[in-house]
Amino acid sequence: MAGNFNPQTAARALARRLAVQALYRWQLNAAPWQDLVTEFASDADMPRADAGYFRALVQQAIDEHETLDAALGPFLSRAAAVLDPVEHAVLLIASVELQHQKQVPFRVVIDEAVGLARRFGATDGHKFVNGVLDRAARAWRSDER
C-alpha cells in the first residue's frame, strides 16, 4: 500500500481533521472563522496540511452553518443544536464537501467523516454520522450513485 501514498490526499485528510477540531472549538467558544484560521495556523500539523482546503472548509462551515444545519435536518433524528459537538463538527465539514467540493467523491467524504467521528466522537457516533451522510449523499449527490 505504501506505493499508493498520495501527498495531496494526506494533506487534505489532515486539513479535514484540523477543520473538525476548529469547528469543535468554535461550538464551545464562538469566534470569527478568521480567528480560528489564525489560531490553527500554529498547530504542529498545519505544515503538512492543505492550508487552503482547511481555510475553505472552516470558512464555509461557519459562514453557512445555519443553511447546512437546515439542509441536514431531514436526515437527523434530532435538532442540530443538540448534537454532540464532535458529531456536529464532522457533519458540518462533510456537508461543505458534499455540497461544494463536487470533485471529491461522496464515498471519500463519508469515509473521512466516519473515520474522524470514530477517532474523536462518542462510542457509536461514527454510526450516526455514517447514516446521516449516506442519506444526505443520496439526496445531494444522486448523480454519483
Summary of the structure (lengths in Angstrom):
residues: 145
radius of gyration: 14.4
end to end distance: 26.7
largest distance: 43.4
contacts: 437
relative contact order: 0.13
helix: 79%
strand: 0%
